[in-house]
Amino acid sequence: MVGLAEDEKLQGLIHLADERRPDVLLVLRALENDDLTLHLWSGDREEPVKATAEAMSLKGWKSGCSPEGKSEALKAPQGRRQGRGASVGTA
């Protein structure tokens, strides 16, 4: 949320949000159909991460992750299946 002010008086608010690609749900469901477990690990605050995870029907998510924390989560047993794991985005 960004506030706009003039002469120290609030004139308006702008809500900024990430836009999801229209095909993201199709891709996620295809990955799940391949028996992959999907998690969302983000450095963002809990509120937007939870909202994104819910919008994409992801059961596993964690907010406030550092890049190192994301890498460690990917190496953990729940972050991989049969020794395999993958990350998309910044880590």
LOTOR-195023 format. One record per residue: x, y, z of N, C-alpha, C in turn; residue in three letters; residue number from 1. Coordinates in nm, 2 decimals. Last residue first. Layout:
BEGIN
SITE    n_px    n_py    n_pz   ca_px   ca_py   ca_pz    c_px    c_py    c_pz  res    n
SITE       X       Y       Z       X       Y       Z       X       Y       Z  ALA  NUM
...
END
This chain:
BEGIN
SITE    n_px    n_py    n_pz   ca_px   ca_py   ca_pz    c_px    c_py    c_pz  res    n
SITE    1.62   -1.77   -0.53    1.65   -1.86   -0.41    1.75   -1.79   -0.32  ALA   91
SITE    1.36   -1.68   -0.74    1.49   -1.64   -0.68    1.50   -1.73   -0.55  THR   90
SITE    1.22   -1.94   -0.95    1.23   -1.80   -0.90    1.36   -1.78   -0.83  GLY   89
SITE    1.19   -2.27   -0.83    1.16   -2.17   -0.94    1.16   -2.04   -0.88  VAL   88
SITE    1.37   -2.57   -0.76    1.32   -2.43   -0.72    1.30   -2.35   -0.84  SER   87
SITE    1.34   -2.91   -0.67    1.36   -2.80   -0.77    1.31   -2.67   -0.71  ALA   86
SITE    1.46   -3.24   -0.60    1.40   -3.11   -0.56    1.43   -3.01   -0.66  GLY   85
SITE    1.51   -3.58   -0.50    1.50   -3.48   -0.61    1.42   -3.35   -0.55  ARG   84
SITE    1.51   -3.79   -0.33    1.63   -3.73   -0.36    1.63   -3.62   -0.46  GLY   83
SITE    1.23   -3.86   -0.31    1.33   -3.95   -0.37    1.46   -3.88   -0.41  GLN   82
SITE    1.15   -3.53   -0.30    1.10   -3.66   -0.32    1.20   -3.75   -0.38  ARG   81
SITE    1.18   -3.25   -0.08    1.22   -3.33   -0.19    1.16   -3.47   -0.19  ARG   80
SITE    1.11   -3.14    0.16    1.13   -3.05    0.04    1.17   -3.12   -0.09  GLY   79
SITE    1.12   -3.32    0.36    0.98   -3.28    0.31    0.99   -3.19    0.19  GLN   78
SITE    1.40   -3.34    0.39    1.32   -3.45    0.34    1.19   -3.41    0.29  PRO   77
SITE    1.58   -3.04    0.27    1.51   -3.12    0.37    1.43   -3.23    0.32  ALA   76
SITE    1.65   -2.89    0.05    1.73   -3.00    0.08    1.67   -3.10    0.19  LYS   75
SITE    1.47   -2.68    0.07    1.47   -2.77   -0.05    1.55   -2.90   -0.03  LEU   74
SITE    1.55   -2.56    0.30    1.42   -2.62    0.29    1.41   -2.72    0.18  ALA   73
SITE    1.79   -2.45    0.21    1.79   -2.55    0.32    1.66   -2.63    0.32  GLU   72
SITE    1.70   -2.26    0.03    1.79   -2.36   -0.01    1.79   -2.48    0.09  SER   71
SITE    1.55   -2.09    0.20    1.49   -2.16    0.09    1.57   -2.28    0.04  LYS   70
SITE    1.75   -2.00    0.37    1.65   -2.08    0.43    1.57   -2.16    0.32  GLY   69
SITE    1.90   -1.84    0.20    1.96   -1.96    0.25    1.86   -2.06    0.31  GLU   68
SITE    1.71   -1.64    0.15    1.76   -1.72    0.04    1.82   -1.85    0.09  PRO   67
SITE    1.47   -1.66    0.42    1.59   -1.60    0.36    1.63   -1.69    0.24  SER   66
SITE    1.12   -1.63    0.45    1.24   -1.71    0.43    1.35   -1.63    0.37  CYS   65
SITE    0.87   -1.52    0.51    0.99   -1.47    0.58    1.11   -1.55    0.56  GLY   64
SITE    0.65   -1.81    0.49    0.68   -1.67    0.46    0.81   -1.63    0.54  SER   63
SITE    0.56   -2.11    0.34    0.63   -2.05    0.45    0.67   -1.91    0.41  LYS   62
SITE    0.34   -2.38    0.26    0.39   -2.25    0.24    0.46   -2.20    0.36  TRP   61
SITE    0.14   -2.63    0.14    0.27   -2.61    0.20    0.32   -2.47    0.16  GLY   60
SITE   -0.09   -2.63   -0.02   -0.10   -2.66    0.13    0.02   -2.62    0.20  LYS   59
SITE   -0.22   -2.42   -0.26   -0.10   -2.49   -0.21   -0.11   -2.51   -0.06  LEU   58
SITE   -0.41   -2.29   -0.42   -0.45   -2.42   -0.36   -0.32   -2.50   -0.32  SER   57
SITE   -0.37   -2.04   -0.50   -0.31   -2.14   -0.59   -0.34   -2.28   -0.53  MET   56
SITE   -0.48   -1.89   -0.30   -0.53   -1.87   -0.43   -0.48   -1.98   -0.53  ALA   55
SITE   -0.31   -1.98   -0.09   -0.45   -2.02   -0.09   -0.51   -2.00   -0.23  GLU   54
SITE   -0.07   -1.86   -0.16   -0.08   -2.00   -0.15   -0.22   -2.05   -0.15  ALA   53
SITE   -0.15   -1.59   -0.15   -0.10   -1.65   -0.28   -0.12   -1.80   -0.27  THR   52
SITE   -0.21   -1.56    0.12   -0.31   -1.53    0.02   -0.28   -1.59   -0.12  ALA   51
SITE    0.04   -1.62    0.23   -0.07   -1.70    0.26   -0.18   -1.68    0.16  LYS   50
SITE    0.19   -1.40    0.13    0.23   -1.54    0.10    0.11   -1.63    0.12  VAL   49
SITE    0.06   -1.17    0.24    0.05   -1.20    0.10    0.09   -1.34    0.05  PRO   48
SITE    0.10   -1.24    0.53   -0.03   -1.21    0.47   -0.03   -1.24    0.32  GLU   47
SITE    0.38   -1.27    0.58    0.29   -1.38    0.59    0.16   -1.36    0.51  GLU   46
SITE    0.61   -1.11    0.35    0.54   -1.12    0.48    0.43   -1.23    0.47  ARG   45
SITE    0.87   -1.29    0.15    0.76   -1.19    0.18    0.70   -1.21    0.31  ASP   44
SITE    1.03   -1.49    0.08    1.08   -1.39    0.17    0.98   -1.29    0.21  GLY   43
SITE    0.88   -1.81    0.05    0.89   -1.68    0.01    0.96   -1.59    0.12  SER   42
SITE    0.78   -2.11   -0.08    0.87   -2.05    0.02    0.91   -1.91   -0.02  TRP   41
SITE    0.54   -2.33   -0.14    0.57   -2.19   -0.17    0.66   -2.14   -0.05  LEU   40
SITE    0.54   -2.66   -0.28    0.55   -2.57   -0.16    0.58   -2.43   -0.21  HIS   39
SITE    0.40   -2.96   -0.40    0.45   -2.83   -0.43    0.44   -2.74   -0.30  LEU   38
SITE    0.49   -3.28   -0.50    0.44   -3.20   -0.39    0.49   -3.06   -0.40  THR   37
SITE    0.40   -3.47   -0.78    0.49   -3.38   -0.72    0.42   -3.30   -0.61  LEU   36
SITE    0.25   -3.63   -0.95    0.28   -3.68   -0.82    0.39   -3.59   -0.75  ASP   35
SITE    0.16   -3.51   -1.18    0.28   -3.59   -1.19    0.33   -3.64   -1.06  ASP   34
SITE   -0.03   -3.35   -1.08   -0.08   -3.47   -1.14    0.04   -3.57   -1.17  ASN   33
SITE    0.12   -3.14   -1.00    0.07   -3.22   -0.90    0.02   -3.35   -0.95  GLU   32
SITE    0.18   -3.03   -1.25    0.29   -3.08   -1.17    0.23   -3.17   -1.06  LEU   31
SITE   -0.08   -2.96   -1.33   -0.01   -3.06   -1.41    0.10   -3.12   -1.33  ALA   30
SITE   -0.14   -2.76   -1.14   -0.22   -2.89   -1.13   -0.15   -2.99   -1.22  ARG   29
SITE    0.05   -2.57   -1.22    0.06   -2.63   -1.09   -0.02   -2.76   -1.08  LEU   28
SITE   -0.05   -2.51   -1.48    0.09   -2.56   -1.46    0.10   -2.63   -1.33  VAL   27
SITE   -0.30   -2.40   -1.42   -0.29   -2.52   -1.50   -0.15   -2.59   -1.49  LEU   26
SITE   -0.22   -2.18   -1.27   -0.30   -2.29   -1.20   -0.29   -2.41   -1.29  LEU   25
SITE   -0.09   -2.01   -1.46   -0.02   -2.07   -1.35   -0.09   -2.19   -1.28  VAL   24
SITE   -0.19   -1.88   -1.67   -0.18   -2.02   -1.69   -0.12   -2.09   -1.57  ASP   23
SITE   -0.19   -1.60   -1.62   -0.32   -1.67   -1.63   -0.30   -1.82   -1.63  PRO   22
SITE    0.04   -1.50   -1.36    0.02   -1.54   -1.50   -0.11   -1.62   -1.51  ARG   21
SITE   -0.05   -1.27   -1.11   -0.01   -1.40   -1.15   -0.04   -1.43   -1.30  ARG   20
SITE    0.08   -0.97   -1.01   -0.01   -1.03   -1.09    0.04   -1.17   -1.13  GLU   19
SITE    0.13   -0.82   -0.69    0.18   -0.90   -0.80    0.07   -0.96   -0.88  ASP   18
SITE    0.01   -0.49   -0.60    0.00   -0.64   -0.59    0.07   -0.71   -0.71  ALA   17
SITE   -0.07   -0.20   -0.43    0.02   -0.27   -0.52    0.02   -0.42   -0.50  LEU   16
SITE   -0.30    0.05   -0.39   -0.27   -0.09   -0.35   -0.19   -0.16   -0.46  HIS   15
SITE   -0.27    0.37   -0.29   -0.26    0.28   -0.41   -0.22    0.14   -0.36  ILE   14
SITE   -0.47    0.64   -0.16   -0.39    0.51   -0.14   -0.39    0.43   -0.27  LEU   13
SITE   -0.47    1.00   -0.12   -0.52    0.87   -0.17   -0.42    0.76   -0.14  GLY   12
SITE   -0.40    1.21    0.03   -0.48    1.24   -0.08   -0.54    1.11   -0.14  GLN   11
SITE   -0.32    1.33    0.34   -0.34    1.21    0.26   -0.44    1.24    0.15  LEU   10
SITE   -0.12    1.61    0.38   -0.25    1.56    0.39   -0.27    1.44    0.29  LYS    9
SITE    0.13    1.74    0.34    0.11    1.65    0.46   -0.03    1.60    0.48  GLU    8
SITE    0.10    1.85    0.09    0.10    1.94    0.20    0.07    1.86    0.33  ASP    7
SITE   -0.02    1.54   -0.01    0.01    1.68   -0.06    0.00    1.77    0.06  GLU    6
SITE    0.04    1.19   -0.06    0.01    1.31    0.02    0.05    1.44   -0.05  ALA    5
SITE   -0.04    0.86   -0.09   -0.01    0.98   -0.17   -0.05    1.10   -0.08  LEU    4
SITE    0.08    0.54    0.01    0.00    0.66    0.04    0.05    0.78   -0.04  GLY    3
SITE    0.06    0.22   -0.09    0.14    0.34   -0.10    0.04    0.45   -0.08  VAL    2
SITE    0.09   -0.12    0.00    0.00    0.00    0.00    0.09    0.12    0.00  MET    1
END
